[in-house]
Amino acid sequence: MKRMLAIVAAIAMLAVPAAASAAPSKNIVETAAAAPQFSTLVSLVERAGLVDELSGKKKLTVFAPTNAAFKKVPKKTLNSLLRNKKLLRQVLLYHVVAGKVPAAKVVKRNGAKTLEGARVHFSVKGKSAYVNDARVITPDIRASNGIVHAINRVLIPPTPSKAKPARSGQGAFTG
């Protein structure tokens, strides 16, 4: 038993420097650009002219679809977004919440207003956290100006006639 406690204490001491390390130096866009799984998102952020907005000092939380999530989007829909910068900006800003919202806070809230203006719904099913119907697959990727949570689907803002964020197959591209 004493040996086990010594091992646990040694591991804890090794973990302290990592936990106490300096804040991340890369902003949200730089952090996403450094991760190959976000290359599609980064190119769309650039195309939409959102690099400065997501790179500034304002604290943000981004629910970032992975490349695999974008592959679920029908090509016709993706092409439509590429041709319509205003619509592309809307869709991308629907993935961004003002402030730093780590996973521990996401699971305690029922939703949040996005920079697009509509709300997203947060839920927990089993051991997984969800934003609308998109599962958070990698939480709490730290950046100098906020947090990135990788998600497995692309979120779609609700149409103006909808009062609540879509659920049950709506509100995220499911392929």
C-alpha positions as CSV (number, residue, x, y, z in Angstrom):
1,M,0.0,0.0,0.0
2,K,2.8,2.4,0.9
3,R,4.5,1.7,-2.5
4,M,1.2,2.4,-4.3
5,L,0.9,5.8,-2.5
6,A,4.5,6.6,-3.3
7,I,3.9,5.9,-7.0
8,V,0.7,8.0,-7.0
9,A,2.5,10.9,-5.3
10,A,5.4,10.7,-7.8
11,I,3.0,10.8,-10.7
12,A,1.2,13.7,-9.2
13,M,4.4,15.6,-8.8
14,L,5.3,15.0,-12.4
15,A,1.9,16.3,-13.5
16,V,2.2,19.6,-11.5
17,P,4.7,21.3,-13.9
18,A,2.4,20.4,-16.9
19,A,-0.7,21.8,-15.2
20,A,1.2,24.9,-14.0
21,S,2.7,25.6,-17.5
22,A,2.4,28.9,-19.1
23,A,-0.8,29.8,-20.9
24,P,-1.0,28.8,-24.6
25,S,0.7,31.1,-27.0
26,K,-1.4,30.3,-30.1
27,N,-4.8,31.9,-30.6
28,I,-7.9,29.9,-31.7
29,V,-7.1,30.1,-35.4
30,E,-3.4,29.2,-35.0
31,T,-4.3,26.4,-32.7
32,A,-6.8,25.0,-35.2
33,A,-4.3,25.5,-38.1
34,A,-1.7,23.5,-36.2
35,A,-4.1,20.5,-36.0
36,P,-4.6,18.6,-39.3
37,Q,-8.1,17.5,-38.3
38,F,-9.3,21.1,-38.6
39,S,-7.8,22.0,-42.0
40,T,-11.3,22.3,-43.7
41,L,-12.6,24.5,-40.9
42,V,-9.5,26.8,-41.1
43,S,-9.8,27.2,-44.9
44,L,-13.5,28.1,-44.5
45,V,-12.7,30.6,-41.7
46,E,-10.2,32.2,-44.0
47,R,-12.7,32.3,-46.9
48,A,-15.4,33.8,-44.7
49,G,-13.0,36.5,-43.5
50,L,-13.3,35.5,-39.8
51,V,-9.5,35.1,-39.1
52,D,-9.2,38.5,-37.3
53,E,-12.4,38.0,-35.3
54,L,-11.3,34.6,-34.1
55,S,-7.7,35.6,-33.5
56,G,-8.3,38.7,-31.3
57,K,-8.1,39.2,-27.6
58,K,-11.8,38.6,-27.0
59,K,-12.3,35.3,-25.2
60,L,-14.2,32.8,-27.3
61,T,-15.3,29.2,-27.3
62,V,-15.4,27.4,-30.6
63,F,-17.2,24.1,-31.3
64,A,-15.0,23.1,-34.1
65,P,-16.2,20.5,-36.7
66,T,-13.4,18.1,-37.8
67,N,-12.6,17.3,-41.4
68,A,-14.6,14.1,-40.9
69,A,-17.6,16.3,-39.8
70,F,-17.3,18.3,-43.0
71,K,-17.3,15.2,-45.1
72,K,-20.8,14.5,-43.8
73,V,-22.1,17.7,-45.4
74,P,-23.7,17.1,-48.7
75,K,-21.4,18.5,-51.5
76,K,-24.3,20.6,-52.9
77,T,-24.7,22.3,-49.5
78,L,-21.0,22.9,-49.0
79,N,-20.7,24.4,-52.5
80,S,-23.7,26.7,-51.7
81,L,-21.8,27.9,-48.6
82,L,-18.7,28.4,-50.6
83,R,-20.6,30.7,-53.1
84,N,-22.4,32.7,-50.3
85,K,-19.9,34.4,-48.0
86,K,-22.7,35.8,-45.8
87,L,-24.3,32.4,-45.3
88,L,-20.8,30.8,-44.7
89,R,-20.1,33.4,-42.0
90,Q,-23.5,32.7,-40.4
91,V,-22.9,28.9,-40.2
92,L,-19.3,29.4,-38.9
93,L,-20.4,32.0,-36.2
94,Y,-23.1,29.5,-35.1
95,H,-20.2,27.4,-33.8
96,V,-18.8,30.3,-31.6
97,V,-19.8,31.4,-28.1
98,A,-18.5,34.5,-26.4
99,G,-16.3,33.7,-23.3
100,K,-14.3,30.7,-22.3
101,V,-16.6,27.8,-21.7
102,P,-14.6,24.7,-20.7
103,A,-16.3,21.3,-20.8
104,A,-16.9,21.3,-17.1
105,K,-19.2,24.4,-17.6
106,V,-20.8,23.1,-20.9
107,V,-22.2,20.0,-19.1
108,K,-23.7,22.2,-16.4
109,R,-25.5,24.6,-18.8
110,N,-28.5,24.0,-21.1
111,G,-27.2,26.2,-23.9
112,A,-25.6,29.4,-25.0
113,K,-26.1,32.2,-27.4
114,T,-23.7,32.1,-30.4
115,L,-22.0,34.9,-32.2
116,E,-24.4,34.2,-35.1
117,G,-27.3,35.2,-32.7
118,A,-29.1,31.9,-32.2
119,R,-28.7,29.6,-29.3
120,V,-27.1,26.2,-29.2
121,H,-28.4,23.5,-26.9
122,F,-26.0,21.6,-24.6
123,S,-26.8,18.1,-23.3
124,V,-25.1,15.1,-21.8
125,K,-25.9,11.6,-22.9
126,G,-24.1,8.9,-21.1
127,K,-20.5,10.0,-20.8
128,S,-20.6,12.3,-23.9
129,A,-21.4,16.0,-24.1
130,Y,-23.4,17.3,-27.1
131,V,-23.9,20.7,-28.8
132,N,-27.3,20.3,-30.5
133,D,-26.8,16.8,-32.0
134,A,-23.0,17.1,-32.4
135,R,-20.9,15.1,-30.0
136,V,-17.9,16.8,-28.4
137,I,-15.1,14.4,-29.3
138,T,-12.1,16.3,-28.0
139,P,-12.9,18.9,-25.3
140,D,-10.9,21.7,-23.9
141,I,-8.2,22.4,-26.5
142,R,-6.7,25.6,-25.0
143,A,-5.8,28.6,-27.0
144,S,-4.6,32.0,-25.9
145,N,-7.9,33.6,-26.5
146,G,-10.3,30.8,-25.5
147,I,-11.1,27.2,-25.9
148,V,-11.8,24.8,-28.8
149,H,-14.0,21.7,-28.5
150,A,-13.8,19.4,-31.5
151,I,-17.2,18.1,-32.6
152,N,-18.3,15.4,-35.0
153,R,-20.9,17.3,-37.0
154,V,-21.3,20.7,-38.6
155,L,-24.0,22.8,-36.9
156,I,-26.6,24.6,-38.8
157,P,-28.2,27.8,-37.4
158,P,-32.0,27.5,-37.1
159,T,-34.1,29.4,-39.6
160,P,-35.6,32.6,-38.3
161,S,-39.0,31.0,-37.9
162,K,-37.7,28.4,-35.3
163,A,-37.8,29.6,-31.7
164,K,-35.5,26.9,-30.3
165,P,-32.3,25.2,-31.6
166,A,-33.1,22.2,-33.6
167,R,-32.7,18.7,-32.0
168,S,-33.2,15.1,-33.0
169,G,-31.4,15.1,-36.3
170,Q,-31.9,18.8,-37.1
171,G,-29.4,21.5,-36.4
172,A,-26.4,19.4,-37.5
173,F,-25.5,17.9,-40.8
174,T,-25.8,14.1,-40.4
175,G,-24.9,13.1,-43.9
